[in-house]
Amino acid sequence: MPVKVSVIIPVYNPGVYIEDCISSLQRQSLPPDEYEVIFVDDGSTDETPARLDALAAEDPRVKVIHQENSGWSGKPRNVGIAASRGEFVMFVDNDDYLGDEALERMYDYGVANGADVVVGKMAGKGRGVPVELFRRNHPRATVENAPLIDSLTPHKMIRRAFLDRIGLRFPEGRRRLEDHVFIAEAYLRAENVSVLSDYVCYYHIRRDDGSNAGFERFDPVGYFKNLREALDVVERYTEPGPVRDKLFRRWLRVEMVERLRARRFLQLPDDYRRELFTEIHQVVVERFGPGVAAAMQPTQQVVAALTAADRYDDVVSFAQWEAGVAPRAAPEHVEWRDGSVSIGFTAEYVSGDQPMTFPADVETAPLNDTPKDVTEAVEWVAAQTAARFGQATADLLLRERSSAAQYFQPVRLTRETVPVGDGEEVRLVLRATATVDPAALPRDGAWDAVVRVKLGGWTKECRLGPAPRESRPAPEAGIVGSRSALPYWTEPHGNLSLELGTRGKRLGLGRVKQSDVTVSGGRFRALLPLHVPGDTEVRLRFVSSQRYFDAPGTLSPTAEGSGALLGAALPADDLSRGTWRVALCLTPSADRPRFTGLPFALRATGEDVLVVPVPGPGVALRLARGTRRVLGAARRRVVPRFKTGKH
């Protein structure tokens, strides 16, 4: 079989952090003979070389190349490209890992769309990743119709013939931003780029020890020298005008302005801050015309203008003001509606823990001149934030707690200006209702509700909450598409989360009362605190001291819309005399069905079936449990002794 994908991993002293990477590569759904894994060891001094050699000896998909340390990742990736046999190459860092179906999905998507470059959805654990780019799939993306330029890391799948045709390779040597140079040229010269957003392909991980190469403090002079090389690529393959300005704006915004804002800037030592500012100032005045900064958000325009004017102290003062600005999202309702969770919330920005206010009745105005001081800068930002309020958005994302994978949820949004005092100032409040379909989320687990607010010059995220305990909506668990789902409030912070695959006590079935249960005409009925959108098949298990039997049941919505009615027939032949505990399985088609006990029992007398409390353990059972505890304690106290000597 021809090799479809060659996965190339540059390696340098990853230690144990390479194990997740290795495991994810071995779990790929792509058939084993259709991909290869090439580790290029760049002079590691830990135990990794031996680990990789042992792996290659036992796994025919794996190839290991050892070389002297080259200083950065460019040369190892180029060596991997030269050794690859795949139709596509996929670049992975040694401390990251792939989704189990990443190679198969990205390859199929790239072939289906004739793509030279395939960008797979990313999740960042402790690291920032693009968000807007992965709002939806882009089968035919360009730097003009999609925010491709937001993603310049090398973690893409690229057609090998395309790289050879244009002669594209990574810059080598001890340097920064080699991936920016490489990916920017790939985007600008590819016949097509496809963005796959409906599956998390790549998990970008920050190590617990913080030693990822990208987190090391860099030398500003060398860093911005390398950044100029990425700008050179854009100039080489674009004409002067809006497209070039749009691409340049990415580097001005992300690599320069954002480094000079709020806490990120203030937490740096003053001497390093000054050095960083000096280098950024030089690039701004050398390379960027007025059209680059003009289309940025108000706060970003102010920082860019102060930087171009070489006003370091004002940049610091503006950062101090911005450091107090944060979003706040307050829940209004959380309830089940037609099999989905409806979540209502408001969002606005606060400063010093108080809602921010803005001037009323203002119009948009360009920043023609650099503000004379920070007070004037703040006033202009406030006026432009209010004037552009019609562009503000609030999104709800669900973020899986274990992997940091996140998904946008459908949102209906209204914008409200709330007068303050005499009406000369207003609060800018976003009011939203999100609809969450639990069946559409990819896996069970805990999902945290995160609100992403874009207003004026800020795009920030916060948890949905906190909600005061006395006013928290208290939705019940629900069953949707054979999956249990429970909206709940975290402790102690009171933020909203959603647990999928809920089992046991968290389902809330312990609240069922005996008065909610009836038996008549050979049928069993119970009112349960569960939401179901329609008739749902379940399974009941009736357990006595001697045996058990299962019976099918149905959960149906109640006419009142609160809770679900559990109904099942009771076969007289099986339900003989005695007391029967009752357990419920909400996913009867699962490979390993799990049952949750209900807080009542049925007593069959031969003529009637009565609803009774769950019986406690009998005398014999209590005695057996006590005996096991005593014997277990005795075994723990006995220490075996062995004689030494000749036999």
C-alpha positions as a printed NumPy array, in Angstrom:
array([[  0.   ,   0.   ,   0.   ],
       [  1.301,   3.497,  -0.779],
       [  1.955,   5.662,   2.274],
       [ -0.698,   8.35 ,   2.589],
       [  0.796,  10.388,   5.427],
       [  4.286,  10.804,   6.852],
       [  4.21 ,  12.235,  10.374],
       [  7.387,  14.199,  11.139],
       [  8.336,  14.914,  14.755],
       [ 11.455,  16.93 ,  15.655],
       [ 12.709,  15.719,  19.031],
       [ 14.888,  17.361,  21.645],
       [ 14.926,  16.257,  25.296],
       [ 11.144,  15.838,  25.731],
       [ 11.461,  13.367,  28.604],
       [  8.155,  11.806,  29.606],
       [  6.226,  14.406,  27.614],
       [  6.817,  12.422,  24.418],
       [  4.75 ,   9.482,  25.664],
       [  1.354,  11.05 ,  24.913],
       [  2.606,  11.903,  21.447],
       [  3.742,   8.324,  20.831],
       [  0.494,   6.84 ,  22.144],
       [ -1.652,   9.097,  19.967],
       [  0.328,   8.134,  16.866],
       [ -0.111,   4.434,  17.613],
       [ -3.886,   4.871,  18.115],
       [ -4.553,   6.458,  14.732],
       [ -7.616,   5.18 ,  12.874],
       [ -5.751,   5.327,   9.556],
       [ -4.689,   1.738,   8.713],
       [ -1.152,   1.034,   9.973],
       [  0.265,   0.388,   6.508],
       [ -0.995,   3.764,   5.232],
       [  1.111,   6.064,   7.419],
       [  4.641,   6.295,   8.778],
       [  6.116,   8.103,  11.753],
       [  9.53 ,   9.775,  11.439],
       [ 11.204,  10.964,  14.638],
       [ 14.208,  13.214,  14.   ],
       [ 16.28 ,  13.304,  17.185],
       [ 18.115,  16.632,  17.219],
       [ 20.937,  15.64 ,  19.543],
       [ 18.878,  14.814,  22.641],
       [ 20.902,  14.279,  25.813],
       [ 18.205,  12.554,  27.877],
       [ 16.931,   8.98 ,  27.548],
       [ 14.775,   9.76 ,  24.507],
       [ 17.141,   8.369,  21.802],
       [ 17.116,   4.92 ,  23.399],
       [ 13.343,   5.106,  23.903],
       [ 12.813,   5.895,  20.226],
       [ 15.21 ,   3.189,  19.006],
       [ 13.342,   0.604,  21.079],
       [ 10.046,   1.87 ,  19.687],
       [ 11.302,   1.589,  16.091],
       [ 12.507,  -1.959,  16.749],
       [  9.016,  -3.086,  17.701],
       [  6.834,  -0.901,  15.432],
       [  7.444,  -1.078,  11.664],
       [  5.685,   2.27 ,  11.147],
       [  8.363,   4.102,  13.101],
       [ 11.659,   5.409,  11.745],
       [ 14.239,   7.263,  13.873],
       [ 16.94 ,   9.587,  12.528],
       [ 19.658,  10.826,  14.899],
       [ 21.651,  13.985,  14.179],
       [ 23.781,  16.537,  15.988],
       [ 21.908,  19.365,  17.656],
       [ 21.013,  22.047,  15.113],
       [ 19.628,  24.615,  17.549],
       [ 15.959,  24.715,  16.507],
       [ 13.217,  22.74 ,  14.772],
       [ 13.75 ,  23.809,  11.148],
       [ 16.504,  21.38 ,  10.181],
       [ 14.902,  18.311,  11.856],
       [ 11.673,  18.989,   9.955],
       [ 13.555,  19.319,   6.674],
       [ 15.414,  16.073,   7.349],
       [ 12.051,  14.432,   8.006],
       [ 10.634,  15.761,   4.732],
       [ 13.611,  14.334,   2.826],
       [ 13.103,  10.91 ,   4.433],
       [  9.311,  10.852,   3.984],
       [  7.443,   8.591,   1.554],
       [  3.927,   9.899,   2.148],
       [  1.596,  11.725,  -0.207],
       [  1.207,  14.256,   2.626],
       [  3.5  ,  15.216,   5.495],
       [  2.122,  16.111,   8.919],
       [  4.193,  18.115,  11.409],
       [  3.795,  17.34 ,  15.134],
       [  5.816,  18.65 ,  18.09 ],
       [  7.208,  16.096,  20.536],
       [  5.197,  17.388,  23.509],
       [  1.831,  17.576,  21.687],
       [ -0.497,  14.833,  20.48 ],
       [ -3.13 ,  14.073,  17.85 ],
       [ -6.793,  13.16 ,  18.034],
       [ -7.266,   9.455,  17.331],
       [ -8.871,  10.059,  13.918],
       [ -6.769,  13.085,  12.955],
       [ -4.67 ,  11.573,  10.162],
       [ -7.584,   9.779,   8.526],
       [ -9.936,  12.764,   8.678],
       [ -7.38 ,  15.334,   7.537],
       [ -6.139,  13.153,   4.687],
       [ -9.642,  12.364,   3.409],
       [-10.665,  16.025,   3.697],
       [ -7.559,  17.192,   1.862],
       [ -8.012,  14.696,  -0.976],
       [-11.731,  15.462,  -1.309],
       [-11.002,  19.188,  -1.673],
       [ -7.77 ,  19.005,  -3.664],
       [ -5.929,  20.803,  -0.888],
       [ -2.213,  21.456,  -0.763],
       [ -2.525,  22.441,   2.919],
       [ -4.963,  20.99 ,   5.475],
       [ -5.451,  22.84 ,   8.78 ],
       [ -7.046,  20.702,  11.504],
       [ -8.942,  22.059,  14.496],
       [ -6.686,  22.66 ,  17.496],
       [ -7.245,  22.553,  21.239],
       [ -4.846,  24.322,  23.583],
       [ -4.094,  23.007,  27.068],
       [ -2.422,  25.989,  28.704],
       [ -1.623,  27.418,  25.266],
       [ -3.497,  29.796,  23.021],
       [ -4.895,  28.447,  19.758],
       [ -6.984,  30.101,  17.019],
       [-10.682,  30.265,  17.821],
       [-12.439,  32.131,  15.008],
       [-10.701,  30.067,  12.314],
       [-12.376,  26.914,  13.644],
       [-15.894,  28.285,  13.965],
       [-16.862,  26.195,  10.895],
       [-15.308,  24.085,   8.138],
       [-13.642,  25.973,   5.257],
       [-13.166,  23.518,   2.356],
       [-11.681,  26.248,   0.128],
       [-10.001,  28.819,   2.359],
       [ -7.748,  31.703,   1.398],
       [ -6.062,  34.473,   3.347],
       [ -8.839,  36.738,   2.039],
       [-11.993,  34.727,   2.865],
       [-10.91 ,  33.082,   6.154],
       [ -8.692,  34.032,   9.123],
       [ -5.985,  31.6  ,   7.993],
       [ -3.267,  34.   ,   9.045],
       [ -4.331,  33.449,  12.684],
       [ -2.738,  29.989,  12.498],
       [  0.987,  30.099,  11.703],
       [  2.218,  27.145,  13.756],
       [  3.592,  24.287,  11.628],
       [  1.057,  21.72 ,  12.815],
       [ -0.534,  21.194,   9.413],
       [ -0.825,  18.41 ,   6.838],
       [  0.849,  19.476,   3.576],
       [  1.034,  17.762,   0.209],
       [  4.625,  16.587,  -0.372],
       [  4.482,  17.201,  -4.142],
       [  3.455,  20.812,  -3.468],
       [  6.492,  21.373,  -1.233],
       [  8.795,  19.89 ,  -3.865],
       [  7.195,  21.819,  -6.73 ],
       [  7.75 ,  25.227,  -5.106],
       [ 10.941,  24.201,  -3.298],
       [  9.587,  25.14 ,   0.143],
       [ 11.526,  24.122,   3.24 ],
       [ 11.922,  25.484,   6.782],
       [ 14.626,  28.046,   7.555],
       [ 17.362,  26.326,   9.566],
       [ 19.623,  27.245,  12.447],
       [ 19.154,  28.775,  15.88 ],
       [ 16.323,  31.201,  15.169],
       [ 12.693,  32.042,  15.895],
       [  9.523,  32.128,  13.793],
       [ 10.772,  29.663,  11.17 ],
       [  7.221,  28.306,  11.126],
       [  5.808,  31.754,  10.259],
       [  8.073,  32.01 ,   7.23 ],
       [  7.21 ,  28.487,   6.076],
       [  3.432,  28.555,   6.658],
       [  2.921,  32.076,   5.296],
       [  4.502,  31.055,   1.998],
       [  2.508,  27.82 ,   1.93 ],
       [ -0.765,  29.724,   2.354],
       [  0.108,  32.263,  -0.327],
       [  1.282,  29.726,  -2.926],
       [ -1.113,  26.815,  -2.337],
       [ -3.773,  26.098,  -4.944],
       [ -6.175,  25.376,  -2.085],
       [ -6.158,  25.334,   1.703],
       [ -8.83 ,  23.363,   3.592],
       [ -9.739,  23.963,   7.244],
       [-11.313,  21.038,   9.13 ],
       [-13.182,  22.359,  12.179],
       [-15.649,  19.64 ,  13.206],
       [-13.067,  17.361,  14.857],
       [-10.167,  18.225,  17.179],
       [ -7.113,  17.019,  15.286],
       [ -4.269,  18.58 ,  17.263],
       [ -3.751,  19.065,  20.998],
       [ -1.238,  21.857,  21.699],
       [  0.146,  21.264,  25.204],
       [  1.96 ,  23.454,  27.689],
       [  4.263,  21.348,  29.808],
       [  3.848,  21.348,  33.553],
       [  7.485,  22.433,  33.831],
       [  6.883,  25.342,  31.421],
       [  9.884,  24.327,  29.277],
       [  8.202,  24.354,  25.859],
       [ 10.464,  26.167,  23.413],
       [  7.765,  28.715,  22.642],
       [  7.587,  29.849,  26.274],
       [ 11.257,  30.666,  26.682],
       [ 11.99 ,  34.392,  26.952],
       [ 13.401,  35.522,  23.643],
       [ 16.02 ,  38.037,  22.585],
       [ 13.977,  40.923,  21.108],
       [ 16.645,  41.88 ,  18.543],
       [ 16.885,  38.376,  17.07 ],
       [ 13.164,  37.725,  17.334],
       [ 12.091,  40.78 ,  15.378],
       [ 14.858,  40.252,  12.844],
       [ 13.283,  36.858,  12.13 ],
       [  9.805,  38.43 ,  12.107],
       [ 10.921,  40.767,   9.319],
       [ 11.662,  37.653,   7.225],
       [  7.995,  36.62 ,   7.498],
       [  6.982,  40.116,   6.381],
       [  9.37 ,  39.729,   3.434],
       [  7.46 ,  36.618,   2.355],
       [  4.181,  38.54 ,   2.36 ],
       [  5.725,  41.362,   0.313],
       [  7.134,  38.854,  -2.163],
       [  3.789,  37.185,  -2.901],
       [  1.262,  40.044,  -2.544],
       [  0.749,  43.467,  -4.059],
       [  0.537,  46.64 ,  -1.964],
       [ -3.022,  47.207,  -0.827],
       [ -5.776,  45.805,   1.441],
       [ -4.695,  42.135,   1.314],
       [ -1.103,  42.891,   2.256],
       [ -2.27 ,  45.287,   4.983],
       [ -4.599,  42.583,   6.34 ],
       [ -1.753,  40.06 ,   6.541],
       [  0.681,  42.534,   8.072],
       [ -1.999,  43.38 ,  10.621],
       [ -1.686,  39.873,  12.062],
       [  1.974,  40.43 ,  13.043],
       [  1.326,  43.97 ,  14.264],
       [ -1.584,  42.773,  16.383],
       [ -0.314,  39.448,  17.757],
       [  3.47 ,  39.79 ,  17.884],
       [  3.688,  43.482,  18.78 ],
       [  0.6  ,  45.286,  20.102],
       [ -0.618,  42.348,  22.217],
       [  2.827,  42.049,  23.816],
       [  2.526,  45.673,  24.981],
       [ -0.886,  45.414,  26.616],
       [ -2.203,  45.019,  30.151],
       [ -0.786,  42.421,  32.551],
       [  1.182,  40.6  ,  29.872],
       [  3.352,  43.704,  29.457],
       [  3.346,  44.894,  33.05 ],
       [  4.585,  41.613,  34.501],
       [  7.88 ,  41.868,  32.577],
       [ 10.969,  43.442,  34.209],
       [ 11.289,  47.105,  33.272],
       [ 14.611,  46.722,  31.424],
       [ 13.238,  43.88 ,  29.302],
       [ 10.015,  45.85 ,  28.663],
       [ 12.039,  48.779,  27.355],
       [ 14.15 ,  46.563,  25.091],
       [ 11.019,  44.859,  23.743],
       [  9.309,  48.202,  23.132],
       [ 12.343,  49.601,  21.308],
       [ 12.494,  46.722,  18.835],
       [  8.734,  46.794,  18.215],
       [  8.863,  50.564,  17.641],
       [ 11.538,  50.091,  14.98 ],
       [  9.542,  47.462,  13.068],
       [  6.354,  49.541,  13.217],
       [  7.948,  52.656,  11.73 ],
       [  9.999,  50.685,   9.19 ],
       [  7.411,  48.319,   7.744],
       [  3.804,  49.33 ,   8.369],
       [  1.885,  51.978,   6.469],
       [ -1.199,  53.747,   7.878],
       [ -3.606,  51.17 ,   6.427],
       [ -2.282,  48.395,   8.663],
       [ -3.282,  49.813,  12.058],
       [ -6.366,  51.706,  10.83 ],
       [ -8.542,  48.587,  10.654],
       [ -7.639,  47.305,  14.115],
       [ -9.852,  47.61 ,  17.172],
       [ -9.76 ,  50.915,  19.123],
       [ -7.513,  49.75 ,  21.962],
       [ -5.078,  48.177,  19.507],
       [ -4.992,  51.358,  17.416],
       [ -4.072,  53.393,  20.491],
       [ -1.191,  51.083,  21.451],
       [  0.057,  51.038,  17.855],
       [ -0.072,  54.85 ,  17.639],
       [  1.736,  55.366,  20.956],
       [  4.357,  52.806,  19.901],
       [  4.933,  54.47 ,  16.534],
       [  5.345,  57.801,  18.374],
       [  7.977,  56.179,  20.656],
       [  6.008,  57.025,  23.851],
       [  7.042,  54.198,  26.164],
       [  5.719,  55.744,  29.395],
       [  2.259,  56.268,  27.888],
       [  2.174,  52.664,  26.669],
       [  2.895,  51.559,  30.245],
       [  0.158,  53.838,  31.633],
       [ -2.37 ,  52.61 ,  29.069],
       [ -1.459,  49.011,  29.974],
       [ -2.109,  49.81 ,  33.634],
       [ -5.602,  51.078,  32.763],
       [ -6.371,  48.073,  30.572],
       [ -5.212,  45.622,  33.223],
       [ -8.379,  46.365,  35.214],
       [-10.748,  45.597,  32.314],
       [-12.41 ,  42.163,  32.261],
       [-15.608,  40.539,  30.964],
       [-18.384,  39.334,  33.239],
       [-21.134,  36.909,  32.209],
       [-24.176,  36.411,  34.44 ],
       [-26.626,  33.516,  33.927],
       [-30.329,  34.32 ,  33.64 ],
       [-31.892,  30.933,  32.948],
       [-30.768,  27.34 ,  32.436],
       [-33.575,  25.003,  31.422],
       [-34.476,  22.119,  29.157],
       [-36.376,  22.963,  25.996],
       [-37.248,  20.265,  23.433],
       [-34.26 ,  18.072,  24.207],
       [-31.705,  20.901,  24.364],
       [-30.394,  23.018,  27.21 ],
       [-31.374,  26.662,  26.817],
       [-28.888,  28.98 ,  28.536],
       [-29.692,  32.663,  28.905],
       [-27.031,  35.101,  30.034],
       [-25.913,  38.715,  29.943],
       [-22.356,  39.862,  29.327],
       [-20.54 ,  43.167,  29.691],
       [-17.126,  44.515,  30.586],
       [-16.214,  45.644,  34.086],
       [-13.371,  47.743,  35.432],
       [-12.365,  47.519,  39.047],
       [-15.221,  45.024,  39.491],
       [-17.782,  47.688,  38.48 ],
       [-19.679,  47.792,  35.157],
       [-17.917,  50.001,  32.635],
       [-19.79 ,  53.044,  31.356],
       [-19.481,  54.727,  27.982],
       [-20.642,  58.015,  26.462],
       [-24.122,  58.037,  24.925],
       [-24.943,  59.319,  21.431],
       [-21.487,  59.128,  19.841],
       [-20.363,  58.4  ,  16.295],
       [-17.377,  56.582,  14.862],
       [-14.318,  58.735,  14.307],
       [-10.857,  57.743,  13.021],
       [ -7.752,  58.093,  15.142],
       [ -6.193,  60.738,  12.923],
       [ -3.658,  61.965,  15.464],
       [ -1.806,  60.23 ,  18.245],
       [ -3.586,  60.984,  21.573],
       [ -1.791,  63.721,  23.471],
       [ -1.993,  61.73 ,  26.734],
       [ -3.493,  58.555,  28.189],
       [ -6.642,  60.364,  29.372],
       [ -7.405,  61.383,  25.804],
       [ -6.621,  57.849,  24.615],
       [ -9.062,  56.311,  27.1  ],
       [-11.776,  58.8  ,  26.146],
       [-11.378,  57.979,  22.449],
       [-11.496,  54.241,  23.146],
       [-14.673,  54.641,  25.22 ],
       [-16.387,  56.723,  22.531],
       [-15.455,  54.306,  19.733],
       [-16.486,  51.282,  21.785],
       [-19.969,  52.782,  22.201],
       [-20.157,  53.869,  18.555],
       [-19.274,  50.332,  17.387],
       [-21.581,  48.555,  19.818],
       [-23.595,  47.186,  16.902],
       [-20.597,  44.995,  16.028],
       [-20.212,  43.537,  19.529],
       [-20.781,  39.802,  20.   ],
       [-21.069,  37.274,  22.803],
       [-20.521,  33.581,  22.085],
       [-20.967,  30.544,  24.284],
       [-18.372,  27.819,  23.928],
       [-18.381,  24.47 ,  25.684],
       [-14.848,  23.477,  26.638],
       [-14.075,  19.888,  27.581],
       [-12.236,  19.985,  30.865],
       [ -9.84 ,  17.107,  30.227],
       [ -8.654,  18.063,  26.72 ],
       [ -9.529,  21.801,  26.369],
       [-11.375,  21.024,  23.111],
       [-14.043,  23.67 ,  22.603],
       [-17.109,  24.067,  20.399],
       [-19.239,  27.092,  19.553],
       [-22.929,  26.774,  20.447],
       [-25.751,  28.509,  18.52 ],
       [-26.549,  31.888,  20.106],
       [-29.331,  34.461,  19.649],
       [-28.066,  37.907,  20.634],
       [-29.516,  41.325,  21.407],
       [-27.614,  44.473,  22.378],
       [-28.911,  46.844,  25.058],
       [-27.694,  50.298,  26.075],
       [-28.633,  50.86 ,  29.702],
       [-28.686,  54.545,  30.777],
       [-26.66 ,  55.451,  33.846],
       [-27.355,  58.478,  36.051],
       [-28.488,  61.463,  33.997],
       [-28.327,  59.462,  30.769],
       [-25.104,  60.956,  29.421],
       [-23.412,  57.605,  29.96 ],
       [-24.605,  54.064,  29.282],
       [-23.686,  50.483,  30.066],
       [-23.241,  48.24 ,  27.024],
       [-24.955,  44.947,  27.805],
       [-25.1  ,  41.893,  25.559],
       [-28.094,  39.635,  26.177],
       [-27.84 ,  36.146,  24.705],
       [-29.606,  32.787,  24.617],
       [-27.55 ,  29.748,  23.662],
       [-28.95 ,  26.349,  22.673],
       [-26.872,  23.307,  23.652],
       [-27.673,  19.91 ,  22.135],
       [-25.911,  17.33 ,  24.358],
       [-26.21 ,  14.68 ,  21.642],
       [-24.023,  16.822,  19.336],
       [-21.025,  16.923,  21.704],
       [-18.381,  14.334,  20.811],
       [-17.819,  12.547,  24.125],
       [-18.881,  12.088,  27.727],
       [-17.23 ,  14.067,  30.491],
       [-17.279,  17.525,  32.071],
       [-17.835,  20.514,  29.772],
       [-17.372,  24.043,  31.098],
       [-19.46 ,  26.945,  29.772],
       [-17.185,  29.757,  28.554],
       [-18.421,  33.121,  27.271],
       [-16.339,  34.904,  24.622],
       [-17.067,  38.642,  24.475],
       [-15.967,  40.903,  21.611],
       [-16.61 ,  44.544,  22.426],
       [-14.69 ,  47.581,  21.23 ],
       [-11.024,  46.73 ,  21.477],
       [-11.334,  43.652,  23.673],
       [-11.882,  39.997,  22.891],
       [-11.802,  38.133,  26.183],
       [-13.239,  34.983,  27.706],
       [-14.676,  34.203,  31.124],
       [-16.609,  31.393,  32.767],
       [-20.391,  31.698,  32.842],
       [-20.969,  32.656,  36.468],
       [-20.612,  32.922,  39.316],
       [-24.274,  32.5  ,  40.188],
       [-25.302,  33.217,  43.796],
       [-26.463,  30.012,  45.423],
       [-29.897,  31.376,  46.294],
       [-30.636,  32.385,  42.685],
       [-29.085,  29.552,  40.696],
       [-31.409,  27.831,  38.223],
       [-31.619,  24.167,  39.174],
       [-32.276,  22.123,  36.021],
       [-32.679,  18.395,  36.34 ],
       [-30.658,  15.797,  34.485],
       [-31.877,  14.919,  31.003],
       [-31.76 ,  11.97 ,  28.641],
       [-31.07 ,  12.911,  25.012],
       [-30.095,  10.451,  22.302],
       [-29.41 ,   7.657,  24.842],
       [-27.051,   9.979,  26.697],
       [-27.542,  11.443,  30.149],
       [-26.658,  15.099,  30.653],
       [-26.65 ,  17.213,  33.81 ],
       [-26.24 ,  21.007,  33.892],
       [-24.702,  21.883,  37.255],
       [-22.892,  24.624,  39.178],
       [-19.279,  24.102,  40.187],
       [-18.153,  24.34 ,  43.791],
       [-17.035,  26.622,  45.274],
       [-17.042,  29.12 ,  42.381],
       [-20.621,  28.671,  41.139],
       [-19.839,  28.512,  37.386],
       [-21.998,  26.593,  34.919],
       [-20.833,  23.233,  33.583],
       [-22.455,  20.3  ,  31.806],
       [-21.717,  16.69 ,  32.7  ],
       [-22.361,  14.137,  29.955],
       [-22.72 ,  10.46 ,  30.77 ],
       [-23.969,  11.247,  34.27 ],
       [-24.462,   8.197,  36.454],
       [-25.36 ,   7.263,  39.993],
       [-26.344,   9.783,  42.631],
       [-25.689,  12.788,  40.369],
       [-28.744,  11.841,  38.316],
       [-30.87 ,  12.941,  41.256],
       [-32.948,   9.757,  41.322],
       [-32.514,   9.574,  45.089],
       [-35.156,  12.319,  45.319],
       [-37.914,   9.966,  44.132],
       [-40.528,   9.409,  46.857],
       [-42.625,   6.335,  47.461],
       [-45.692,   8.452,  46.752],
       [-44.335,   8.999,  43.214],
       [-44.527,   5.247,  42.516],
       [-47.646,   3.208,  41.716],
       [-48.293,  -0.412,  40.757],
       [-51.629,  -1.424,  39.265],
       [-52.94 ,  -3.711,  36.576],
       [-49.599,  -5.436,  36.264],
       [-47.845,  -2.16 ,  35.399],
       [-45.245,  -0.224,  37.291],
       [-45.103,   3.619,  37.092],
       [-42.793,   6.155,  38.733],
       [-42.336,   9.909,  38.367],
       [-38.607,  10.636,  38.001],
       [-36.784,  14.013,  38.111],
       [-35.464,  13.643,  34.546],
       [-36.053,  15.535,  31.319],
       [-36.796,  13.536,  28.17 ],
       [-37.793,  15.107,  24.827],
       [-39.981,  12.129,  23.876],
       [-40.566,   8.464,  24.613],
       [-37.21 ,   6.92 ,  25.538],
       [-36.464,   3.217,  25.898],
       [-34.783,   2.176,  29.143],
       [-34.202,  -1.069,  31.032],
       [-35.237,  -2.019,  34.556],
       [-33.574,  -4.609,  36.76 ],
       [-35.468,  -6.218,  39.639],
       [-33.15 ,  -7.819,  42.213],
       [-34.072, -10.14 ,  45.089],
       [-31.828, -12.015,  47.493],
       [-31.856, -15.047,  45.189],
       [-31.968, -13.792,  41.608],
       [-32.747, -10.908,  39.268],
       [-34.51 , -10.309,  36.002],
       [-34.588,  -7.443,  33.505],
       [-37.594,  -5.866,  31.844],
       [-37.934,  -3.157,  29.177],
       [-39.358,   0.207,  30.205],
       [-40.179,   3.6  ,  28.755],
       [-39.537,   7.148,  29.953],
       [-42.166,   9.59 ,  28.688],
       [-42.509,  13.374,  29.128],
       [-45.218,  14.413,  31.559],
       [-48.087,  16.638,  30.485],
       [-46.887,  19.261,  32.969],
       [-43.435,  19.317,  31.345],
       [-41.628,  18.609,  34.621],
       [-40.008,  15.233,  35.137],
       [-40.522,  12.005,  33.23 ],
       [-42.913,   9.097,  33.764],
       [-41.232,   5.703,  33.942],
       [-43.498,   2.854,  32.91 ],
       [-43.003,  -0.92 ,  32.594],
       [-44.976,  -4.13 ,  32.638],
       [-44.334,  -6.487,  35.573],
       [-44.336, -10.128,  34.4  ],
       [-46.227, -12.098,  37.034],
       [-44.205, -15.25 ,  36.334],
       [-40.912, -13.53 ,  37.212],
       [-42.035, -11.353,  40.097],
       [-42.562, -14.096,  42.671],
       [-43.046, -13.624,  46.386],
       [-40.41 , -11.52 ,  48.127],
       [-38.88 ,  -8.037,  48.112],
       [-37.285,  -6.738,  44.929],
       [-34.904,  -3.823,  44.689],
       [-35.306,  -1.763,  41.502],
       [-32.489,  -0.383,  39.328],
       [-32.634,   1.649,  36.12 ],
       [-30.382,   1.608,  33.053],
       [-30.783,   4.716,  30.884],
       [-28.66 ,   3.389,  27.986],
       [-29.891,  -0.147,  27.352],
       [-28.083,  -0.421,  23.993],
       [-24.653,   0.256,  25.51 ],
       [-22.017,  -2.495,  25.361],
       [-21.7  ,  -2.358,  29.149],
       [-25.021,  -1.125,  30.514],
       [-24.864,   0.53 ,  33.924],
       [-27.723,   0.401,  36.397],
       [-28.584,   3.011,  39.028],
       [-30.543,   1.916,  42.087],
       [-33.878,   3.622,  42.789],
       [-34.781,   4.579,  46.396],
       [-37.686,   2.145,  46.798],
       [-38.458,  -1.542,  46.436],
       [-41.401,  -3.73 ,  45.425],
       [-42.81 ,  -6.421,  47.739],
       [-44.737,  -9.203,  46.017],
       [-47.197, -10.962,  48.335],
       [-48.732, -13.361,  45.824],
       [-51.862, -11.26 ,  45.409],
       [-50.525,  -7.663,  45.421],
       [-47.318,  -5.783,  44.684],
       [-46.591,  -3.064,  47.227],
       [-44.15 ,  -0.139,  47.104],
       [-41.89 ,  -0.281,  50.183],
       [-38.63 ,   1.262,  51.403],
       [-35.387,  -0.322,  50.259],
       [-34.577,  -2.983,  52.855],
       [-31.334,  -2.734,  54.801],
       [-28.792,  -5.566,  54.683],
       [-29.913,  -8.711,  56.506],
       [-28.215, -10.186,  59.567],
       [-26.256, -12.712,  57.503],
       [-25.05 , -10.048,  55.11 ],
       [-24.006,  -7.747,  57.956],
       [-22.114, -10.622,  59.601],
       [-20.318, -11.478,  56.354],
       [-19.278,  -7.875,  55.816],
       [-17.995,  -7.624,  59.403],
       [-15.999, -10.85 ,  59.023],
       [-14.352,  -9.57 ,  55.826],
       [-13.341,  -6.356,  57.581],
       [-11.811,  -8.234,  60.528],
       [ -9.887, -10.65 ,  58.302],
       [ -8.668,  -7.8  ,  56.102],
       [ -7.348,  -5.886,  59.125],
       [ -5.613,  -8.99 ,  60.438],
       [ -3.878,  -9.633,  57.121],
       [ -2.59 ,  -6.052,  57.03 ],
       [ -1.059,  -6.47 ,  60.516],
       [  0.812,  -9.716,  59.697],
       [  4.297,  -9.175,  58.221],
       [  5.746, -12.341,  56.618],
       [  9.255, -13.342,  57.713],
       [ 11.728, -15.283,  55.599],
       [ 14.841, -17.085,  56.774],
       [ 18.054, -16.54 ,  54.895],
       [ 20.895, -18.924,  54.355],
       [ 21.686, -22.063,  52.386],
       [ 19.043, -24.585,  51.456]])
